[in-house]
Amino acid sequence: MKCPRALLLLALALASAAVLAACAPSATSPAAPLPDPATYRPADAPVSVPGVGEVGRWMITPALVPATWLGEKVGGRTLREAVNVVLLDRAARTPGEASARLLSAMKAAGYGPRGGHSTGYFGEVGGQLYPMLPSGAGEAFSDGPFWLPNNHGRIFGPVPVPGGYAWTGAFSREGVRLLPQPGHPYRSFQVARENLADRLNAGGPFKLAGYVEMGSRLDTVEETTGDHDGQAVLLVAGE
């Protein structure tokens, strides 16, 4: 009895993965041309983060507007995706070194690049947009495969700052939904932020240095930021 049951569970898992893969956000270019990131003008005032600069509050889509979880609703309201991670690397001396150190730290923390996610996002620092890492097609940093509930996110930079480089990031926890239509519903911003911070802090160069008040908590009739408390965790390396 155990073998048929195991085979059935495996078949269901493979079928679920196939369905979710079919509905996973595409990394291909849209039919209409996207605006040039150089034309971006922030709609909201940024937040001054010591050692980093003026940091934008939201993850920005390829269409140069704040990300809203690909249109998913929470209680009938639009869900905004806030920047909730700031990393400062005082040991990196070049953009390439900063990127290599970040990728190494993320992999060591169990957040290596994984497929099945939407891509092309930006983070804003100093009024300028910075591209996301990881840079692979359909990839995000994640602690698990996309066909299972997972913590995942994108990191933006590297941003040159006095004495090193900085990054901003937006992380969240997503679930898995097969009916009435396949998708990845929102579960939490705080769970993913704290899990990433704990795992980076436990090993590797980035250590927890506190929190930055971003003033990005939304709770209106039309918009929400879920369980986001308006803060970004700050992790610093090289001190």
N, C-alpha and C positions, 0 to 999 in steps of 0.2 A: 504493500500500500504506500510506503514512503516514497518509492521511486516514481510511480505515476503522479503523486502529489507534487514532488519536486519538479517533474517535467512540466506539469500544468502551471506551476508558479513561474518557472522559467519562460514558458511560452507567453504568459500574461505580461511578464516584465518586458520581453522583447517586443511584443505588440504595442505596449504602452510607449516604449522608447521610439518605435517606428512612427506612431501617431504624433508624438510630441516633436519628433524630428521634422515631420512634414509641416508642422505649424510653427516651428521655431522661426524667430525673426530672420529675415533674409539679409545677408551682407552685400547683396548686389546693389548696384546703383539704381535709384528710382528713375522713372521715365522723364520727369521734369528736372532740369538742372538745379542744383542746390546753390544757395547764396555763398559768396566768397566769405570765409571766416574773417578776412580783414575788414569786412564791412560791419561786423558785429558792434552794436552799441548796447551796453547793459541797461536793462529796464529798471533794475533795483540798485540801490546804493550798496557798494561792497562793504566788507568788514575789514578793519585794519588788524592784521595779525602780526605781532612783533617778530622781527626776523624774517618775515615772509613778504609782507606788503598788503595791498588791498585785494582781498580774496572775494570772489563772487560767491553768492549763497547757493546757487543751483547748478546741477549738471545741465549742460546745454546740448540740445539735439543737433543733428546735421542741418536742420532747418533754422538753426540759431534762435530757438526758443527754449524755455525751461522744460526739462523732460517730465513727462506725466505717465510713466509706466506703460507706454504704448497704448494709452487710452483706457486702461483698466480703471474701474470705479471702486471706491470704498464707501459704502453706505450711500451710493448715488452721487458721491462727490469726486471731483478730479483730484488725483493723487500727485502731488509735486515731489520730485526727487531732489533732496538737498545734499550739498556737500557736507559730509559728516566725518571726514578724515583729513588731517593735515600732517604731512611728514617733512621733516627738515633734516638733511644730510650734510653735516659740517665736514665730513671726511672726503667727499667726492670732489674731484678737481676739474673734471670735464663732463660734458653732457653724456658721453658714452659711458664713462665710469659711473655716473649717477644712475643711469638706466640699468647697467649690469648689476650694481649693488642692490637696487630695488628688486629686480627680477630674482636674484639669488635669495634675498630675504623673504620674498613672498613664497617661493617654492619651499624654503625651509620651514615656513609657517603652515604648510599644507594648503596654500592658496595658489597653486600653479595655474597657468592658463588652461582653460577648458572650453570646448565648443558648445554650441546650442544657445548662444546669447546674441542680443542685438549689439551693434557696434557703431562707430562713427561719432561718438560723443566728444564733448570738449569740457574743460574746466577753465574758469576765468581767473586770472591774477593780473593786477595792474592794468585792467582794461583790455588785456590781450588774451586770446583763446589759445590753449595748449591742448594738443591731441592726447588721446588716451593710450594707455598700455593696459593689457597686451594689445599688440597690433595685428594678430592673426585674424583671418576671416572667421567671423562668428564667435570670437573668443572673449571671455572675461576672466578675471581672477575668481576662482571658485574653490570651495572646499569639498565639492562633490559633483557627480555627473548631473546634467540638466534634467534627466528623467526622474530624479529624486529631489525631494526638498533640499535646498542648499543655500548657503551664504555666498554671495557673489558681489562683484563690483568692478569699477573701473578707476584707474589712477591717472592723473593728468600732469604733464610736465615733460621734461624737467624745467623748472623755473630758476634762472640764475638769481642768486641772492648773495649779499655780502658774506663771504666765508664758506660758500657751498652752493647747494641746490635744494629746491623745495618741490613738493608734490602736493596736490589735493586729490581727494577721492570721494566717491559716492558708493556706499555699500548697503546691501539690503538682504533680507531673507525672503526667498520665494518658495511657494508650494507647488503642487502639481494638480492640475484639474483635467479630467478627461471628458466630463459632461457638464453642461449641455454642449460645450465646445472645448477642445483641448486648449490648454494655456498654462500660464504660470502666475497664479494669483499672488498678490502681496501678502506677506506675513508679518514682517517687522523690519524696522531700520535699526533700532537699538540693539537687538540680538546680534545682528551681523557686525555692527560697529564694535561692540564689546568683545565678541569672539575674535575678530581680527586683531584688535589691540592686545588682548591677552596672549595670543599665539605669537605675535611679533615680539612682544615684550619678554616672553619666556625664553627666547633664544634668538641670536642674531644681533645686529647692531642697533636696531631701532628700539628705544626704550620709552615707556610711558612718561610724559612730561606734564600731563594735565589736560584741561579741556578749554576750548575757545568758544565763547558765546557768539553764535552766528546770527541770532535774531531771526531764525528761519522757521520757526514753528508756525504752522497755519492751521486754523480751526474756524472756518467760516461756513456759511450755508453752501457755498459752491466749491470750496477747495479745502484740502486737508493734507497734512504731512504724517498722518497715521500716528505712530507712537514716538516719532522723532521729537526730542526735547529742545531742539533749537541749537544744540551744541555739536562741535566737532572735536574728536579726540586728537590730541597732539602727541606725536611720537618723534623723538629726536635721536639721531645717530652721530657718532663722532665727537661726543663731549666727554 
